Each structure stands twice: as structure tokens, then as C-alpha cells.
Amino acid sequence: MKREELLQKASDIIRGDRAADYGDAWQNHSRIARIWSEILDLEVKPEQVYMCMIAVKLARLTNTPEHLDSWVDIAGYAALGGEGLTEKPD
């Protein structure tokens, strides 16, 4: 798969099925951050959720580096995290 195709697939996923299933990405990851904050008894921010999810995908790739879906997911989480720096709601 060419890099442009991988990035397009990540974009299609975060704008399509995932958005339909889970709602707005920032709101969903803010919710995850609040839940993790309670579990861990420390403040977790949505951008940290994106970083942790990328870390999960990297850990999985250690065992199966040829698993394309993990690479696509990393690209998607990176895009959402970067977008959150400038586009997050007030």
C-alpha cells in the first residue's frame, strides 16, 4: 500500500465508521480521558489518550510488524491528536 493510500484509509476510517459508531473523536477521547483519570487517580488529557493508543498499536506491531491495520490506526490517532491541538472545542 502506498503512503497516500494508507493515509486516505486512516482518514476514511476516522471520518466514517468510527465517527458513526463512537461520535465526535475529541468528545469520545475526552470521555476516555475522564474514565482513565478515575481509574489511575491522576489527570489524563485527551491528547494523552491518543499517545497511549499509538503506544498500544506500537506494542502490537512489535509482535506482528506486518499488520497493516495497526499502521493505519497509528496514522489515524496521529491525525486526531494533531487536529486536537488546534481544533478542540472550548
C-alpha positions in Angstrom: 0.0 0.0 0.0 1.4 3.4 -0.9 1.6 6.0 1.8 -1.1 8.2 0.2 -3.4 5.2 0.3 -2.6 4.4 3.9 -3.3 8.0 4.9 -6.5 8.1 2.9 -7.7 4.8 4.6 -7.0 6.3 8.0 -8.9 9.4 7.1 -11.8 7.3 5.8 -12.0 5.3 9.0 -11.9 8.3 11.4 -14.5 10.2 9.3 -16.7 7.3 8.5 -17.4 4.1 10.6 -15.6 5.2 13.7 -17.3 8.6 13.7 -20.7 6.9 13.2 -20.0 4.3 15.9 -18.4 6.5 18.6 -19.4 10.1 17.8 -17.1 13.1 17.7 -13.5 11.9 18.2 -12.5 14.7 20.6 -15.6 14.2 22.8 -15.0 10.4 22.8 -11.4 10.7 23.7 -12.2 13.3 26.3 -14.6 10.7 27.8 -11.9 8.1 27.7 -9.5 10.5 29.4 -12.0 11.1 32.3 -12.5 7.4 32.8 -8.8 6.7 32.8 -8.3 9.6 35.2 -10.6 8.0 37.6 -9.1 4.5 37.3 -5.5 5.8 37.5 -6.3 8.5 40.1 -4.4 11.2 38.1 -5.4 13.6 35.4 -5.3 12.2 31.8 -5.8 14.6 28.9 -7.4 13.6 25.6 -4.1 14.2 23.7 -2.5 11.7 26.1 -5.2 9.2 25.2 -4.1 9.5 21.5 -0.5 9.0 22.5 -1.3 5.9 24.6 -3.4 4.4 21.8 -0.4 4.9 19.5 1.7 3.1 22.1 -0.7 0.2 22.2 -0.5 -0.1 18.4 3.3 0.1 18.6 3.4 -2.7 21.2 1.2 -4.9 18.9 3.4 -4.2 15.9 6.4 -5.5 17.9 4.8 -8.9 17.6 3.3 -8.5 14.1 5.0 -5.7 12.2 3.3 -6.7 9.0 -0.2 -6.0 10.5 -1.3 -3.1 8.2 -4.4 -2.1 10.3 -2.1 -1.1 13.2 -0.1 1.2 10.9 -3.4 2.7 9.6 -4.7 3.2 13.2 -1.4 4.9 14.2 -1.9 7.3 11.3 -5.4 8.0 12.4 -4.6 8.6 16.0 -1.7 10.9 14.9 -4.1 12.9 12.8 -6.7 13.2 15.5 -4.1 14.2 18.1 -2.6 16.8 15.8 -6.1 18.1 15.0 -6.9 18.3 18.7 -4.1 20.8 19.2 -5.8 23.4 17.0 -9.4 22.3 16.6 -10.5 21.1 20.1 -13.8 22.6 21.4 -13.6 25.3 24.1 
